[in-house]
Amino acid sequence: MANAELGDEADKPLDPATERLRRKMVRLLVISIGVTFAAVMAVLAAVVYKITTDRSGGDPTRVLPIEIPAGSLVEDMATGDGEMLLRLRENEVERILRIDLSTGRVLSRYELKRP
């Protein structure tokens, strides 16, 4: 019986002032959802852009000449933070070269000696 009375009240039209307030609230809800959706899309676009861009800032198709000593073999290589490390072997001598990837210039040389 209480459900029947509640259903009758829900079907009654709202008075004009309440109806205007309800429409304003629905409009505010739609605008808020739209702004939130646009903000989330902007953040996702920024994350995708940051992940896919080249961090060194250089042209990925550019070829940098890196001079290594004649007769040396590249044993290992690692890159990170715009730099590259090359481990070279020349006969019994091992060397590590630290190279700047934006210019191709050798920043430092290390010689590894075995005791």
Secondary structure, DSSP 8 states (H G I E B T S, - for coil): -HHHHHHHHHHS---HHHHHHHHHHHHHHHHHHHHHHHHHHHHHHHHHHHHHS-TT-S-TT--------TT-EEEEEEEETTEEEEEEEETTEEEEEEEETTT--EEEEEEE---
